[in-house]
Amino acid sequence: MKLRPNPPAAAEAAELFPPGDFGDEAAGPAARVETVSEFTRRLKALIESGLAPCWVRGEVSNLRAQASGHVYFSLKDAGAQVSCVLFRGDAARLAAPLREATQVVVFGAAGVYEARGQYQLVVRVVVEDGVGRLQREFEALKRRLADEGLFAPERKRAIPLLPRCVGFITSPTGAAVQDFLRILTRRGWRGRVVVLPVKVQGEGAAAEMEAMLRLAGRLEIFDLLVIGRGGGSIEDLWAFNEEALVRAVAASTVPVISAVGHEIDFTLCDFAADVRAETPSAAAELISSAFVAFAERVARAGVARTAAVTGGVERARERLNHAR
């Protein structure tokens, strides 16, 4: 039933809300008062007709699966959250049940639950977010290879203190190789670096690095190998988590330093290698650290020798003068 204000109410409204504040319609004699249900239905029509269905990414929380088969949950990120409902028919089509704290991408349409006056996302499709899927694959393969003993500390070899020839398996055009060479040059390192060019990202990258790693072992000219690249997302670094490459790193006949990404990035090659360097730059510092230390000792010995010779000559001169 539609309600209209009686004349005294309309007059009071006109006094409280003069024309111009909220528009003439808000206080005129024809002003209309809606019930909560009417207002909510109008809001529902606006939202559901004005917002097209879309994809939304977030983390599942407050997950509740009902006996009816409907699934209720919230989708959240760092700044907001939205209530979601997955009705029984759509929930039955899921490849795997939803889990708390899972990163997902959902497709759905905005709706309003009139009984509570609450907007929600009516979800039709749920796709596991790529990052979450890759992270689980990473953890599963890490556990399996660790159980085989591939990452055991007793398998690790010490890297040579003064390597004469170092092979760097990386992209020849990346910033990583430039940083690596610049640091070795700045520190005055005297060894030789051979860049072994490969793709470090995308299809076929892991196979290229594996083949280059095996070739480097057959050449028998390297004292040390470095395999790495600059930082990136888990997708960018995924080639360094491929099982064949990880096994090749562990089986290398030449000691290997894994230098992939930034300090916070870990790949399975890091665990399989003899030493992990946080970055390619850190690998260059590690390789040259013993050389720098020995060079400093030589420099100090040279200063001490000069002082000893100079002191000895002065003392001999004093004795000679005394004898005269």
C-alpha positions in Angstrom: 0.0 0.0 0.0 1.3 3.5 -0.9 1.5 6.0 1.9 1.2 9.8 1.4 1.8 12.4 4.1 -1.2 14.2 5.5 -1.2 18.0 5.0 0.3 18.8 8.4 3.2 16.3 7.8 3.8 17.8 4.3 3.9 21.3 5.8 6.3 20.2 8.5 8.5 18.6 5.9 8.5 21.8 3.9 9.6 23.7 6.9 12.4 21.3 7.8 13.6 20.8 4.2 13.1 24.1 2.3 13.1 23.8 -1.5 16.6 23.8 -2.9 18.2 21.8 -0.1 17.0 18.4 -1.4 15.0 19.4 -4.4 11.3 20.4 -4.6 10.1 16.8 -4.6 11.5 16.2 -1.1 9.0 18.5 0.6 6.2 19.3 -1.8 2.6 18.1 -1.2 3.2 15.3 -3.6 6.2 14.0 -1.7 6.0 10.2 -1.4 7.1 8.1 1.7 8.3 4.6 0.8 8.3 1.6 3.0 11.6 -0.1 3.7 10.6 -2.9 1.4 9.8 -0.5 -1.4 13.0 1.4 -1.0 15.0 -1.9 -0.9 13.4 -3.2 -4.0 14.1 0.1 -5.8 17.8 -0.1 -4.6 17.9 -3.8 -5.7 16.7 -2.9 -9.2 19.2 -0.1 -9.5 22.2 -2.2 -8.4 21.3 -5.3 -10.4 20.5 -3.5 -13.6 23.3 -0.9 -13.3 26.2 -3.3 -12.6 27.2 -5.8 -15.3 28.5 -9.2 -14.2 32.3 -9.2 -13.7 35.3 -11.1 -12.5 36.6 -10.3 -9.0 39.8 -11.5 -7.3 40.1 -12.0 -3.5 40.7 -14.3 -0.6 38.0 -16.6 0.7 37.0 -16.0 4.4 34.0 -16.7 6.7 33.2 -19.8 4.6 29.9 -21.5 5.5 28.5 -24.5 3.5 24.8 -25.1 4.3 22.9 -28.3 4.3 20.8 -27.0 1.5 24.0 -27.0 -0.7 24.3 -23.3 -0.9 27.7 -21.8 0.1 28.2 -18.5 1.7 31.5 -16.7 2.1 33.2 -13.4 2.0 35.8 -12.3 -0.6 38.3 -9.9 0.8 41.6 -8.1 0.1 43.6 -5.6 2.0 41.1 -2.8 1.6 37.6 -4.2 1.5 35.4 -7.3 1.5 32.1 -8.3 -0.1 29.6 -11.0 0.9 29.1 -13.8 -1.6 26.7 -16.6 -2.2 27.2 -19.6 -4.4 23.9 -21.4 -5.0 23.6 -25.2 -4.9 23.7 -25.8 -8.6 26.8 -23.7 -9.2 28.5 -25.1 -6.1 28.0 -28.6 -7.4 29.9 -27.8 -10.5 33.1 -26.8 -8.6 36.1 -28.9 -9.5 37.1 -28.8 -5.8 35.4 -27.5 -2.7 36.2 -24.0 -1.6 38.7 -23.7 1.3 39.2 -20.9 3.8 42.0 -18.4 2.9 42.2 -19.6 -0.7 43.0 -17.0 -3.4 40.3 -17.2 -6.1 38.9 -15.4 -9.0 35.1 -15.4 -9.2 32.5 -14.4 -11.9 29.2 -13.1 -10.7 26.7 -10.4 -10.6 25.8 -7.9 -7.8 22.6 -8.5 -6.0 20.7 -7.3 -2.9 19.4 -9.7 -0.2 16.2 -7.8 0.7 15.6 -9.4 4.1 18.8 -7.8 5.4 19.1 -4.9 3.0 22.6 -6.2 2.2 24.3 -6.2 -1.1 26.2 -9.3 -2.2 27.9 -11.0 -5.1 26.0 -13.9 -6.6 28.8 -16.1 -7.8 28.4 -18.4 -10.8 32.0 -19.5 -11.5 35.0 -19.9 -9.2 38.5 -20.2 -10.6 41.5 -20.8 -8.4 43.9 -17.9 -8.7 47.1 -18.8 -10.6 49.4 -17.6 -7.8 47.7 -19.8 -5.3 47.8 -22.8 -7.6 51.5 -22.3 -8.4 52.3 -21.9 -4.7 50.7 -25.2 -3.8 52.6 -26.9 -6.7 55.8 -25.4 -5.4 55.2 -26.7 -1.9 54.2 -30.2 -3.1 57.3 -30.6 -5.3 59.6 -29.1 -2.6 58.3 -31.8 -0.1 58.7 -34.6 -2.6 62.3 -33.7 -3.6 63.3 -33.0 0.0 62.0 -36.5 1.0 64.3 -37.9 -1.7 67.2 -36.1 0.0 67.9 -33.8 -2.9 68.2 -30.8 -0.6 70.2 -32.6 2.1 73.0 -30.5 3.6 75.5 -33.3 3.3 75.2 -33.2 -0.5 76.3 -29.5 -0.6 79.9 -28.8 -1.8 82.0 -25.8 -0.8 82.5 -23.3 -3.5 86.2 -22.7 -4.5 87.8 -19.7 -2.7 89.5 -18.4 -5.8 87.7 -19.6 -8.9 89.6 -18.8 -12.1 86.7 -19.4 -14.5 83.1 -18.8 -13.6 80.1 -19.6 -15.9 77.0 -17.5 -15.5 73.8 -19.2 -16.9 71.4 -16.3 -17.5 69.9 -14.0 -20.1 72.7 -12.1 -21.8 70.5 -9.0 -22.1 69.1 -8.8 -18.6 70.1 -6.4 -15.9 71.3 -9.3 -13.7 74.4 -10.0 -15.7 75.3 -6.3 -15.9 75.0 -6.0 -12.1 77.1 -9.2 -11.7 79.9 -8.0 -13.9 79.9 -4.5 -12.6 80.5 -5.6 -9.0 83.3 -8.0 -10.0 85.0 -5.2 -11.8 84.5 -2.7 -9.0 86.0 -5.2 -6.5 89.0 -5.8 -8.7 88.4 -9.5 -9.2 90.9 -11.1 -11.6 89.1 -14.3 -12.7 87.3 -15.0 -16.0 83.5 -14.9 -16.5 81.8 -16.7 -19.4 78.1 -15.8 -19.9 76.2 -18.9 -21.0 73.1 -17.4 -22.7 69.6 -18.9 -22.1 66.0 -17.8 -21.7 65.1 -17.4 -18.1 61.4 -17.0 -18.4 58.5 -18.5 -20.5 58.0 -21.7 -22.4 61.2 -23.6 -22.9 63.3 -21.6 -20.5 63.8 -24.5 -18.0 64.9 -26.9 -20.8 67.4 -24.4 -22.2 68.9 -23.8 -18.7 69.1 -27.6 -18.1 70.8 -28.2 -21.4 73.3 -25.4 -20.8 74.0 -26.7 -17.3 74.9 -30.1 -18.6 77.0 -28.6 -21.4 79.0 -26.5 -18.9 79.8 -29.7 -17.0 81.0 -31.5 -20.1 83.3 -28.6 -21.1 85.4 -29.1 -18.0 86.7 -25.5 -18.0 84.6 -24.0 -15.2 85.6 -24.0 -11.5 82.1 -22.6 -10.5 78.7 -22.1 -12.1 76.1 -19.4 -11.3 72.5 -19.8 -12.4 70.1 -16.9 -12.0 68.2 -13.8 -13.0 66.6 -10.7 -11.5 63.5 -10.7 -9.5 59.9 -11.1 -10.5 56.6 -12.7 -9.7 56.2 -16.4 -9.0 55.1 -16.8 -12.6 58.2 -15.0 -13.8 60.5 -17.2 -11.8 58.6 -20.5 -12.3 61.2 -21.9 -14.8 63.6 -22.3 -11.8 61.0 -24.5 -10.1 60.8 -27.0 -13.0 61.7 -30.5 -11.7 64.1 -31.4 -14.5 66.1 -28.2 -14.0 66.2 -28.6 -10.2 67.5 -32.2 -10.6 70.1 -31.0 -13.1 71.4 -28.4 -10.6 71.6 -31.0 -7.8 73.5 -33.4 -10.2 75.9 -30.8 -11.6 79.6 -32.0 -11.5 80.6 -28.3 -11.0 79.6 -26.5 -7.8 76.6 -24.2 -8.4 75.4 -21.0 -6.9 71.7 -20.2 -7.3 71.1 -16.5 -7.6 67.5 -16.0 -8.5 65.4 -12.9 -7.9 65.4 -10.6 -4.8 66.1 -11.4 -1.2 62.5 -12.5 -0.5 62.3 -14.8 -3.6 63.0 -18.5 -3.2 63.0 -21.1 -5.9 63.6 -24.9 -5.8 67.0 -24.3 -7.5 68.0 -22.4 -4.4 67.5 -25.5 -2.3 69.2 -27.8 -4.9 72.3 -25.6 -5.4 75.4 -25.8 -3.3 75.0 -22.2 -2.2 72.1 -19.8 -2.5 72.8 -16.1 -3.1 70.0 -13.7 -2.5 70.6 -11.8 -5.8 73.0 -12.0 -8.7 74.8 -9.0 -7.1 75.2 -11.0 -3.9 76.6 -13.9 -5.9 79.3 -11.6 -7.3 80.2 -10.4 -3.9 80.4 -14.0 -2.6 82.7 -15.1 -5.5 85.0 -12.2 -5.0 85.1 -12.0 -1.2 88.1 -14.3 -0.7 90.0 -12.6 -3.5 89.3 -9.2 -1.9 90.4 -10.5 1.5 93.6 -12.0 0.1 94.3 -8.8 -1.9 94.0 -6.8 1.3 96.3 -9.2 3.2 98.9 -8.8 0.4 98.6 -5.1 0.5 99.0 -5.0 4.2 102.0 -7.4 3.9 103.5 -5.1 1.3 103.2 -2.1 3.6 104.7 -4.1 6.5 107.6 -5.3 4.3 108.3 -1.8 3.2 108.3 -0.6 6.8 110.5 -3.4 7.9 113.1 -2.8 5.1 113.0 1.0 5.7 113.4 0.4 9.4 116.2 -2.1 8.9 118.1 0.3 6.6 117.7 3.2 9.1 119.0 1.1 12.0 122.0 -0.1 9.9 122.7 3.5 8.9 122.7 4.5 12.6 125.1 1.7 13.5 127.4 2.6 10.7 127.4 6.3 11.8 128.1 5.2 15.3 131.0 3.0 14.1 132.5 5.9 12.2 
